[in-house]
Amino acid sequence: MLIVRASPTRRWLRAADSSTPEPFPQLQNKLASLDLELSAEQWKSLDEASRIDLGFPQHLYEKKMVRAIRHGGVWDRLLL
């Protein structure tokens, strides 16, 4: 005699009834957050709070001598 058992997921689905909560509350919350509007001051505060110190070796690239070597002396003429 072959006995096939239902997976835990199937058992959960069978046990679920109409009193089950919304299936995607996280998705609904994330979509609702798209309606958020921030002021310029709030954006500035977020930018300051999320700024990352790049550290080594990035701080070397900010030196004038390294830029001259790295970019062949044309750093000032680059359109960045």
Secondary structure in CASP SS format (residue, H / E / C, confidence):
PFRMAT SS
TARGET T0000
AUTHOR 0000-0000-0000
METHOD secondary structure of the structure
MODEL  1
M C 1.00
L C 1.00
I C 1.00
V C 1.00
R C 1.00
A C 1.00
S C 1.00
P H 1.00
T H 1.00
R H 1.00
R H 1.00
W H 1.00
L H 1.00
R H 1.00
A H 1.00
A C 1.00
D C 1.00
S C 1.00
S C 1.00
T C 1.00
P C 1.00
E C 1.00
P C 1.00
F C 1.00
P H 1.00
Q H 1.00
L H 1.00
Q H 1.00
N H 1.00
K H 1.00
L H 1.00
A H 1.00
S H 1.00
L C 1.00
D C 1.00
L C 1.00
E C 1.00
L C 1.00
S C 1.00
A H 1.00
E H 1.00
Q H 1.00
W H 1.00
K H 1.00
S H 1.00
L H 1.00
D H 1.00
E H 1.00
A H 1.00
S C 1.00
R C 1.00
I C 1.00
D C 1.00
L C 1.00
G C 1.00
F C 1.00
P C 1.00
Q H 1.00
H H 1.00
L H 1.00
Y H 1.00
E C 1.00
K C 1.00
K H 1.00
M H 1.00
V H 1.00
R H 1.00
A H 1.00
I H 1.00
R H 1.00
H C 1.00
G C 1.00
G C 1.00
V C 1.00
W H 1.00
D H 1.00
R H 1.00
L C 1.00
L C 1.00
L C 1.00
END
